Amino acid sequence: MKALAAMRSKRLVASAVIAIAAVCGIAVASPVSAQSNRGDAKRGLELAERLCTGCHIVAPNSTKTANPDVPSFPSIARRTGTTAERLAGRIIIPHPAMPNMQLTVAEIRDVVAYILTLKPAR
């Protein structure tokens, strides 16, 4: 039983790594094709406003209420170490309180691109 559970866990992790790599365009590709793998931040904002505002404050100046225990997109963007890969990973393999949205790869790229626009300039 433990061996079977361990094997399933390894498969899940391997699948997640492949999915995150696909979302973030981390593949053996030319720089030109890697550029085309970037998401559209405008579409990401539109998608986030439609799907994520039930829990998250999505926009920096939003007046919509959300769950105060859930971090806002701007606060997520400000976290040290926030990268496209980490954001995609949290969407692909959501934490228990987050619903499984079943987003397409393009939609994940778009939401990640939007969140990254909220990162403060350094």
Backbone bond lengths (Angstrom), bond angles and torsions (degrees), N, CA, C in turn:
res aa  C-N    CA-C-N  psi(-1)  N-CA   C-N-CA  omega(-1)  CA-C   N-CA-C  phi
1 M - - - 1.443 - - 1.528 110.95 -
2 K 1.333 116.67 -47.30 1.462 119.91 -178.61 1.520 110.73 -64.23
3 A 1.323 116.91 -38.00 1.460 120.61 179.68 1.528 110.44 -64.30
4 L 1.329 116.82 -41.08 1.457 121.20 178.94 1.526 110.56 -65.28
5 A 1.319 117.53 -42.97 1.466 121.67 178.36 1.527 110.49 -63.58
6 A 1.313 117.42 -41.02 1.465 121.43 179.07 1.522 110.76 -64.90
7 M 1.328 116.91 -40.23 1.452 120.95 179.34 1.532 110.56 -65.61
8 R 1.327 116.96 -41.80 1.467 120.40 177.89 1.525 110.64 -64.19
9 S 1.323 115.58 -39.95 1.465 119.90 179.32 1.523 110.44 -63.30
10 K 1.326 117.14 -42.66 1.466 121.00 179.08 1.527 110.72 -64.08
11 R 1.329 116.97 -39.50 1.466 120.34 178.02 1.523 110.63 -64.53
12 L 1.332 116.91 -41.07 1.456 121.00 179.21 1.522 110.67 -62.64
13 V 1.315 116.79 -44.77 1.464 120.83 179.23 1.524 110.08 -64.02
14 A 1.327 117.50 -44.25 1.465 120.38 179.37 1.519 110.89 -62.46
15 S 1.312 117.32 -42.56 1.463 120.89 178.13 1.518 110.88 -63.14
16 A 1.328 116.57 -40.90 1.463 120.55 179.78 1.522 110.89 -64.58
17 V 1.310 117.30 -42.05 1.468 120.79 179.62 1.521 110.08 -62.73
18 I 1.317 116.98 -43.13 1.468 120.79 178.59 1.524 110.34 -63.82
19 A 1.327 116.73 -43.21 1.471 120.41 -179.85 1.522 111.17 -64.65
20 I 1.316 117.28 -43.13 1.471 120.59 179.42 1.519 110.01 -64.44
21 A 1.313 116.70 -41.83 1.465 119.84 178.13 1.522 110.72 -61.92
22 A 1.317 116.99 -40.63 1.464 120.48 178.91 1.523 110.89 -65.47
23 V 1.315 116.42 -43.20 1.464 120.24 -179.61 1.515 110.80 -62.90
24 C 1.290 117.22 -43.03 1.461 120.90 -174.22 1.521 112.98 -88.33
25 G 1.325 117.31 -1.12 1.456 119.83 178.01 1.513 112.66 72.45
26 I 1.329 116.42 27.72 1.459 120.34 179.78 1.521 107.16 -91.86
27 A 1.277 114.30 76.64 1.451 120.14 179.18 1.508 107.17 -135.93
28 V 1.300 115.72 167.46 1.452 118.39 176.33 1.518 105.37 -73.31
29 A 1.312 114.34 102.27 1.460 119.85 -176.46 1.507 108.95 -149.08
30 S 1.300 114.74 159.26 1.456 118.83 177.37 1.520 109.27 -72.48
31 P 1.327 118.19 158.34 1.464 120.43 178.39 1.526 112.57 -56.72
32 V 1.317 117.68 -33.61 1.458 120.31 -179.30 1.522 110.04 -66.26
33 S 1.341 117.74 -45.26 1.460 119.23 -179.72 1.517 111.28 -71.52
34 A 1.326 117.81 -29.83 1.460 119.82 176.57 1.524 110.20 -65.50
35 Q 1.345 117.32 -35.27 1.456 121.00 177.84 1.524 110.87 -61.57
36 S 1.326 117.79 -36.33 1.457 120.76 -177.53 1.524 111.79 -72.62
37 N 1.305 118.12 -11.71 1.462 121.76 179.55 1.522 112.82 -85.98
38 R 1.307 118.08 -2.53 1.462 120.63 179.06 1.510 108.81 -75.16
39 G 1.321 114.62 145.99 1.448 119.38 -179.80 1.515 112.74 -80.82
40 D 1.306 115.14 171.21 1.457 123.31 178.45 1.529 107.18 -102.57
41 A 1.323 116.73 109.67 1.465 121.67 -175.63 1.524 112.21 -62.55
42 K 1.311 117.43 -34.87 1.467 120.05 179.36 1.526 110.28 -64.84
43 R 1.319 116.23 -46.18 1.473 119.35 176.65 1.524 110.36 -65.22
44 G 1.328 116.88 -34.49 1.463 120.57 177.89 1.516 112.01 -62.63
45 L 1.334 116.94 -41.43 1.464 120.92 176.99 1.527 110.21 -63.32
46 E 1.327 116.69 -45.78 1.466 120.33 179.48 1.529 111.10 -59.68
47 L 1.311 116.24 -43.75 1.463 121.19 179.32 1.527 110.93 -65.73
48 A 1.329 116.73 -44.25 1.465 121.40 179.93 1.523 111.21 -63.29
49 E 1.335 116.51 -40.04 1.467 119.57 178.22 1.529 111.30 -63.99
50 R 1.308 116.22 -31.93 1.461 120.32 -179.91 1.534 112.95 -80.57
51 L 1.344 116.85 -38.04 1.465 120.00 -171.39 1.523 115.99 -107.50
52 C 1.320 117.95 -25.00 1.467 119.86 -167.96 1.529 114.94 -106.89
53 T 1.331 117.21 -13.57 1.465 119.81 -173.19 1.521 113.74 -71.44
54 G 1.301 118.23 -9.48 1.459 119.65 175.23 1.521 111.94 -65.93
55 C 1.321 115.91 -26.31 1.468 120.63 -179.24 1.528 112.97 -121.98
56 H 1.331 116.74 -40.39 1.464 121.36 -174.24 1.526 111.50 -102.48
57 I 1.315 116.12 147.81 1.453 120.63 162.97 1.522 104.14 -82.35
58 V 1.300 116.52 121.47 1.456 121.73 -170.63 1.526 112.38 -92.19
59 A 1.308 117.17 -43.30 1.465 120.92 -175.70 1.528 110.77 -102.28
60 P 1.314 117.04 149.99 1.469 120.35 -177.97 1.527 114.05 -57.56
61 N 1.307 118.30 -36.09 1.469 121.62 -176.60 1.521 111.66 -108.52
62 S 1.313 117.12 28.46 1.462 121.21 -176.03 1.523 111.60 -69.59
63 T 1.303 115.50 140.86 1.469 120.66 175.76 1.525 110.36 -105.12
64 K 1.326 116.08 -3.94 1.457 119.96 178.24 1.522 109.24 -69.44
65 T 1.314 115.85 141.64 1.452 119.27 178.59 1.522 109.73 -84.52
66 A 1.280 115.52 151.28 1.453 122.50 177.65 1.515 107.16 -143.89
67 N 1.284 115.77 175.29 1.454 121.81 177.75 1.535 108.84 -63.66
68 P 1.338 118.41 120.33 1.473 119.87 -177.10 1.530 113.33 -66.81
69 D 1.322 117.69 -15.66 1.461 120.69 179.27 1.526 112.59 -87.09
70 V 1.327 116.90 -5.00 1.461 121.94 -177.57 1.530 108.11 -104.61
71 P 1.323 117.94 130.99 1.471 119.18 -177.93 1.525 111.56 -66.88
72 S 1.320 115.26 146.34 1.460 121.10 176.02 1.530 109.05 -76.46
73 F 1.317 116.42 160.42 1.459 119.68 176.13 1.529 111.06 -60.81
74 P 1.348 119.06 -42.25 1.472 117.64 177.16 1.536 112.72 -60.23
75 S 1.340 117.82 -38.77 1.467 118.60 179.76 1.524 111.08 -70.36
76 I 1.315 117.66 -33.82 1.467 120.83 175.99 1.532 109.09 -64.66
77 A 1.324 116.51 -43.25 1.469 120.83 -179.81 1.521 111.58 -63.07
78 R 1.344 117.53 -34.07 1.471 121.27 -177.85 1.526 113.23 -76.75
79 R 1.311 118.37 -14.27 1.471 120.51 -177.81 1.523 110.70 -61.72
80 T 1.318 114.86 141.22 1.454 120.39 175.39 1.526 108.06 -63.93
81 G 1.297 115.98 134.30 1.460 119.92 177.23 1.520 114.66 86.41
82 T 1.321 118.49 5.82 1.455 119.80 177.41 1.528 108.70 -70.20
83 T 1.313 115.24 119.60 1.466 121.80 179.31 1.521 108.89 -131.07
84 A 1.306 115.75 165.84 1.464 120.71 176.68 1.531 109.92 -58.69
85 E 1.315 117.00 -40.87 1.453 120.72 -178.57 1.528 111.79 -63.72
86 R 1.317 116.10 -44.75 1.475 119.40 179.92 1.523 111.63 -66.41
87 L 1.320 116.70 -41.75 1.460 119.62 178.59 1.525 110.62 -62.96
88 A 1.321 116.45 -46.48 1.468 119.86 179.04 1.519 110.85 -60.50
89 G 1.323 116.36 -40.50 1.464 120.08 178.93 1.515 112.79 -61.00
90 R 1.327 116.70 -39.36 1.479 120.83 179.72 1.521 111.43 -70.88
91 I 1.322 117.13 -26.00 1.458 119.88 176.96 1.526 110.18 -82.04
92 I 1.330 116.48 -43.35 1.462 120.68 -178.36 1.521 111.23 -67.23
93 I 1.322 116.45 -45.28 1.468 121.31 176.78 1.517 106.50 -116.56
94 P 1.328 116.48 85.72 1.460 119.69 -174.48 1.522 112.54 -70.24
95 H 1.323 115.43 152.38 1.455 119.78 173.99 1.526 107.64 -69.56
96 P 1.330 118.63 161.65 1.467 121.28 -171.48 1.530 116.04 -53.38
97 A 1.309 119.69 -36.40 1.459 119.94 -177.50 1.530 112.84 -77.29
98 M 1.323 117.47 -15.51 1.459 120.69 -177.48 1.522 109.89 -88.05
99 P 1.334 117.04 131.45 1.463 118.73 179.17 1.524 111.10 -69.49
100 N 1.311 115.49 152.64 1.453 121.03 177.41 1.522 107.85 -82.52
101 M 1.319 117.01 107.33 1.461 122.01 -172.25 1.525 113.99 -83.86
102 Q 1.313 119.38 -20.02 1.461 122.83 -177.74 1.533 111.62 56.30
103 L 1.323 115.78 52.12 1.456 121.19 178.67 1.523 110.37 -79.57
104 T 1.309 116.02 152.31 1.457 120.38 174.33 1.525 108.84 -75.13
105 V 1.320 116.50 166.73 1.461 120.91 177.82 1.526 109.71 -59.91
106 A 1.314 117.37 -43.25 1.470 120.59 179.93 1.524 111.14 -63.30
107 E 1.321 117.92 -39.77 1.465 120.85 179.16 1.527 111.29 -66.15
108 I 1.315 116.93 -40.15 1.469 120.22 177.45 1.522 109.67 -63.11
109 R 1.339 116.66 -44.65 1.471 119.92 177.94 1.523 110.69 -58.47
110 D 1.332 116.46 -41.39 1.460 120.20 -178.24 1.527 111.57 -65.43
111 V 1.330 117.71 -45.68 1.466 120.87 179.90 1.528 110.00 -64.50
112 V 1.322 116.76 -42.47 1.467 120.80 178.18 1.530 109.81 -61.99
113 A 1.315 117.15 -43.60 1.471 120.39 179.13 1.520 110.56 -60.39
114 Y 1.332 117.01 -41.32 1.463 119.64 178.62 1.529 110.87 -63.87
115 I 1.310 117.75 -48.62 1.472 120.37 -178.79 1.523 110.35 -58.46
116 L 1.306 116.95 -40.32 1.459 120.06 -179.43 1.526 112.29 -66.57
117 T 1.340 118.38 -23.66 1.470 119.69 175.84 1.519 110.94 -69.45
118 L 1.317 117.53 -17.67 1.458 122.12 -179.03 1.524 113.14 -86.82
119 K 1.339 115.86 -6.41 1.462 121.37 178.01 1.521 109.28 -65.34
120 P 1.327 117.41 132.04 1.471 118.74 177.90 1.527 111.27 -65.18
121 A 1.316 115.92 144.76 1.467 120.94 176.85 1.518 108.20 -70.16
122 R 1.318 115.70 143.15 1.467 119.70 -179.49 1.482 110.79 -116.97
